[in-house]
Amino acid sequence: MTNEHILQTAPVAVELPKTLALQKSLLSDMELPFREIFYPLGYAVEIITNDPAVLEAARESFGHGRFSRSSATLQVRIGVSEGGGPGCPPEPVRRQYNYLYSMVADAENQAMLDLKSCVSFVWLQKATVDNRLYFRYNFLEKTVYLLLGSSVVTDLHAACVSKHGKGILLCGDSGAGKSTLSYACARSGWTYTSDDTSYLINNSDMPSVIGHSHRARFRPSAKTIFPELEGRALTPRMEGKPSLEVPTSELPGIQSASEAEVHYIIYLNRSPSATGKLIPLPEGTATQRTRRELYSAGEVRAKHEEILESLSSVPTFELQYCELDHAIQQLDLLLQGA
């Protein structure tokens, strides 16, 4: 064998193991034998994984839903590898360019999403999945609701209640009283759909929203207003102020519905001197304000802004109030056409 032949073939023998190692490090051939379909917001989402603990967490997050609004099924793949420390990874850094979205906590815990094709993959370490609250909030629920938000719904910072088939969105800044008023309405015979976040259905003929009607959340101070909350423990949260989270099935006399048509939009203005008054707002107010609250970007945001035009013709009011009874009275009068 000549020296020239040795020089030509030797690099192949050296580089082959490196190539195999690189392919293995990509985790591209990870087998995902476990799968289950869930129905967050009533849309079918199949979770595919190699760790049963992922499905256990998904049941905690989405196990309340049992019906589907669409025949299409989104798929979320979550691959879990061994390792990780006893504590939680850092909060993921999120970045978006048009339809491409990434969530990166560190080199071993990250997610990639294509919001146009709704293809996603989440890579995590076992210790991260075992930190159940961190995993559910930062990766599982974020991934699912990002995909739903880019395809079938648009997030609104609003509560929703209804009566006689007419739904009302309760809007306003944090602390305006959306959660408290929505639950107070439910205690007074209204139907409860959501307390803080509602999801506008993108292709609905009439503006309609979906909510997390299976649970209600409150500030700790709500115990002084609603005696039935006394004795309830604070619910662990990854962010935001401490809160109480209670299944609506455990609250006496509460009727709930996961979906409602939007007939009115109300912006809450709570002040100590207000006695209860509805003030009409200009047409298009709701569309302008909800656009400012969008978190989406690029073409996804442009799509959401177009969908929000459906709120332009919905009668919109400012509700000035202090006492809950006065606010509910004004809402009842509105539905009666007074």
Phi, psi and omega in degrees: 000133184279161177297325180297320180293321179298318180296327182284325186264336184300318181300327180296317181294328182280320188279337184301312178299323179296321179296316179297320179296321179294317179298320180294322181292338178288343182059026185286342181252021180295127179279138182235083189276347184256136180208151178202145180261133177237169186229060175296129183060016179085011179248136184289126177229122179264122176266125183239127188203173174251007183229117179301336179296332177296317180291325176298317178295321180295326177295324177293322183279320190235004188291352180285339184269141182223012181224159184236137176270353186213151178280341180285148181234121172284151178237134176236119181258130182230109178263134184239127176247160181291156174114183181109154182271179182288334181267175178283148170296170176298162173298133184299141171274128183250137179223148179219135169230107183054243182271354182269131186224134179231148173229115186233113174272315175197189186297334184255357183225102186200166179218147176233133181228141168251106186285352177271311180271349183061032172267135181212157172212136179241125176250125182220160172268158183302319181297328178292316178296324180290337170281079196304313182295316179300313182298312183298314185287312190276335184235306186296301183291322179300314181297312183297312184286333172295318179292318177295320181291338179267352186236319189230342183222165176231125183292139173232137175276081187200147169270167179213130172226162181213160178206135182055034177079004180250119183267147178233127172274130176255112186245167178147168180293166174302133182093358181286343177107020182300310183295316182296314182292321180297320178288322177299320176298316180299323178291340182259016174103358176281164176263131186265131176241319179201160184249339184208328180233127175238151183243113179287126180285123192297318189253027181280140179297318176247143180309120180224148181233156173246144179224170176275070186288352181281348181214156176234141180241145184222154166288152179305330181294345180296342178298331180283344180262320184243103185302331182293349178272351180299135181091351178284136180276155176295144180267128178301137180224149178280333181208169179083179183282158177304147183212165170254130177240120187232130173299134180296337178294341180264359181260124188293134172073016184264126172262137181227154176214134184287343185224147178209144172279142185264112178257334181216153175235129184237126173261124186275135176226090184267128179212154185298332186264354183284144182248356181112101184205135176257128181241120179299141177249155182300149177301137181093354181301315183297319179298315180297316183289318180292329176300321181293340182265000180293140176260350184284169182217168175061218182293332177295317178296318179301320177296315180296319180298322178294319180295324181294345176299337180294345179272350187300323184268000179282126179305129187234139183223159165257131178254111175267123184202164171234305181275141180298321180300320179294321179295314180297321178300318179294322178293320177297317179296324179299314180293331179280354178085015180279000000 
